[in-house]
Amino acid sequence: MSDSFSERGVKPSLLLSGTALDGLTRANPSSMGVDADAIVAFLDDVEAANLDLHALMIHRNGNVVAEAWRWPYRADRLRNLHSTAKSFTACAIGLAIEEGHFRLDDKVVSFFPEALPDVVDDWLAAMTIEDLLTMRVGHGTTTSGARWRGMGSSWTEAFFRIPLVERPGGAFLYTSAASYMLSAVLSRTTGDTLHDYLKPRLLEPLGITGETWDVGPDGINPGGNGLWAKTADLLKLGILHAQNGVWEGKRLLPAAWVADSTKAHVESGRYGYHWWTHPNGAYSARGVFVQMAVVFPEHGATLAVTGAIRNSAQLMPFIDRYFPAAFGAGSKEGADARLAAKLVEWQKEDAPVVWKEAYLRASQPQGSIGGMPPDAAGIRRFAMEPNAQGIEELQFEFTDSECTFRLTDADGQHVIVAGLGRWIEAPNEMPGSDLHHNYHLRGSPVLARACWLDASRLQMTWIFAETAFRDTLVCEFDENRLVFKREVNINSGVIRHDDVMGALRR
């Protein structure tokens, strides 16, 4: 491993026996009956399909056999796990039922008399805890976490005002509103937030530390999203289920709950209790943009991945092609070494990734110092015309090595420093939640780099390293005018802001 890898905190796969800081032991794939060439082929095919995979970990028979993180994603960074939080929530519900706090057939309305509408019809009165777990609540439209994150009023009251189009317990409709209500029921009956409840019962025994979970207006964790944890933490959730609820010889989850939550209760959606089930006997925890843990219980194996991919349907064919076939066949001679070499290259900062190749081509020097036009040095301030983002002023301060960018809106001034030809990492101050699944990302690490596309166009790239999001900004300077463009690589909503125009301040 080169010194540059070590300095960045990025490590290639630990294929030699040992234990990392996450507490998991490591072993070579071949020693665990895993075909290392199949993992190489999986990565090659994913790359050929231009799918933006950020990290993977594979565990079998008590050992991590492969792991890698694309730069700038790292083993020690938190990750917004999106809807994989739902499968953690399922664990909490199973434990709370085991402890007698409520039952599967309890009616949801019974826990919140103060939040109910004036008229509670028969359908709403019939809704049970199990209906929430199986996403059969009778709603006609889905409610995403992004929608509720923009709402400052009670989410509990909002849930009871969502129209029902049929009796609960019938049709499957995926909705994060159901997960939120599970969290709300648990908080009401235990006196703890979902996060606090899980901490001593599940998270600490699994060695999960440093995680955070967002809190909604009612003081309740969303349940279906808002969990930030490491890739290894997602892997551990899968391992625990692959081991039938037992961790290091201690039972953390009831065996019956593991079995019930990971089998299909909904034929149309193949959905369990906040787990997706697969035809081949596998099951998975899934989050938007492909944050995922896939468990292969018959093979004692778990695969965890994170990425910036539109949906799991784009990645699942590649997973199905190589897994679980890779488990049990063993490796050909030299396969472990081939995988180790592949993972080292895969993690390098200059590894061939489609978006980075385009960026690096654009950032080649244009014949002036650092690629900067000769007259660009100094400070430029632009008064922006009225716009939907509420941007009042943009300011650029250039040196030979960096661009300090300041955006002023009604909330004040927001600053980001982008290196010219190099990356600079700092806590994020920039607005733009509508581009980021309605997460504000204040304080989350962002890596910023700038380059001149030509003498009049500056491009900045902002990588939000704990998320799937990567923003590209192009600033077009035309004498005393500015056109400001901003877009994101992936999102559940808008991908691009309308262009914003401005004039140079004298």
VENVEN-V23073 format. One record per backbone hydrogen bond with DSSP energy under -1.0 kcal/mol. NH is the residue of the N-H (numbers start at 1). CO is the residue of the C=O. Records with the same first field share a line. If there is no record, write none. Layout:
NH = CO  CO
This chain:
6 = 2
7 = 3
8 = 4
10 = 5
15 = 13
20 = 24
23 = 20
26 = 18
27 = 64
32 = 29
33 = 30
34 = 29
35 = 326
39 = 35
40 = 36
41 = 37
42 = 38
43 = 39
44 = 40
45 = 41
46 = 42
47 = 43
48 = 44
49 = 45
50 = 47
51 = 46
53 = 51
54 = 306
55 = 306
56 = 68
57 = 304
58 = 66
59 = 302
60 = 63
61 = 300
63 = 60
64 = 25
65 = 58
66 = 58
68 = 56
70 = 54
73 = 70
79 = 229
80 = 466
81 = 227
84 = 81
85 = 82
86 = 83
89 = 85
90 = 86
91 = 87
92 = 88
93 = 89
94 = 90
95 = 91
96 = 92
97 = 93
98 = 94
99 = 95
100 = 97
101 = 96
106 = 103
108 = 127
110 = 107
111 = 108
115 = 112
125 = 121
126 = 122
127 = 124
129 = 106
130 = 104
132 = 128
133 = 129
134 = 130
136 = 131
148 = 144
149 = 145
151 = 148
158 = 154
159 = 155
160 = 156
161 = 158
162 = 159
165 = 138
166 = 138
169 = 136
173 = 135
176 = 143
178 = 175
180 = 176
181 = 177
182 = 178
183 = 179
184 = 180
185 = 181
186 = 182
187 = 183
188 = 184
189 = 185
190 = 186
191 = 187
197 = 193
198 = 194
199 = 195
202 = 198
203 = 198
204 = 199
206 = 202
207 = 204
208 = 203
212 = 228
214 = 226
216 = 220
219 = 216
224 = 222
228 = 212
229 = 79
234 = 230
235 = 231
236 = 232
237 = 233
238 = 234
239 = 235
240 = 236
241 = 237
242 = 238
243 = 239
244 = 241
245 = 240
246 = 243
247 = 250
250 = 247
252 = 245
253 = 245
258 = 254
259 = 255
260 = 256
261 = 257
262 = 258
265 = 271
266 = 271
270 = 266
272 = 275
273 = 261
274 = 133  272
276 = 284
277 = 270
278 = 282
281 = 278
283 = 295
284 = 276
285 = 293
287 = 291
290 = 287
291 = 287
292 = 305
293 = 285
294 = 303
295 = 283
296 = 301
299 = 296
301 = 296
302 = 59
303 = 294
304 = 57
305 = 292
306 = 55
308 = 52
309 = 289
314 = 311
316 = 312
318 = 315
319 = 315
320 = 316
321 = 317
322 = 318
323 = 319
326 = 322
327 = 324
328 = 33
335 = 332
338 = 334
339 = 335
340 = 336
341 = 337
342 = 338
343 = 339
344 = 340
345 = 341
346 = 342
347 = 343
348 = 345
351 = 348
353 = 351
357 = 353
358 = 354
359 = 355
360 = 356
361 = 357
362 = 358
363 = 359
364 = 361
371 = 368
372 = 369
376 = 373
378 = 398
380 = 396
382 = 394
383 = 503
384 = 392
385 = 501
390 = 387
392 = 408
393 = 408
394 = 382
395 = 406
396 = 380
397 = 404
398 = 378
399 = 402
403 = 418
404 = 397
405 = 416
406 = 395
407 = 414
408 = 393
409 = 412
412 = 409
414 = 407
416 = 405
418 = 403
419 = 448
420 = 401
421 = 450
424 = 448
426 = 446
428 = 444
435 = 432
436 = 433
438 = 433
439 = 436
443 = 428
444 = 441
446 = 426
447 = 463
448 = 424
449 = 461
450 = 419
451 = 459
453 = 457
454 = 457
458 = 475
459 = 451
460 = 473
461 = 449
462 = 471
463 = 447
464 = 469
465 = 445  463
467 = 464
471 = 462
472 = 487
473 = 460
474 = 485
475 = 458
476 = 483
477 = 456
478 = 481
481 = 478
482 = 502
483 = 476
484 = 500
485 = 474
487 = 472
488 = 495
489 = 470
497 = 486
500 = 484
502 = 482
503 = 383
504 = 480
505 = 381
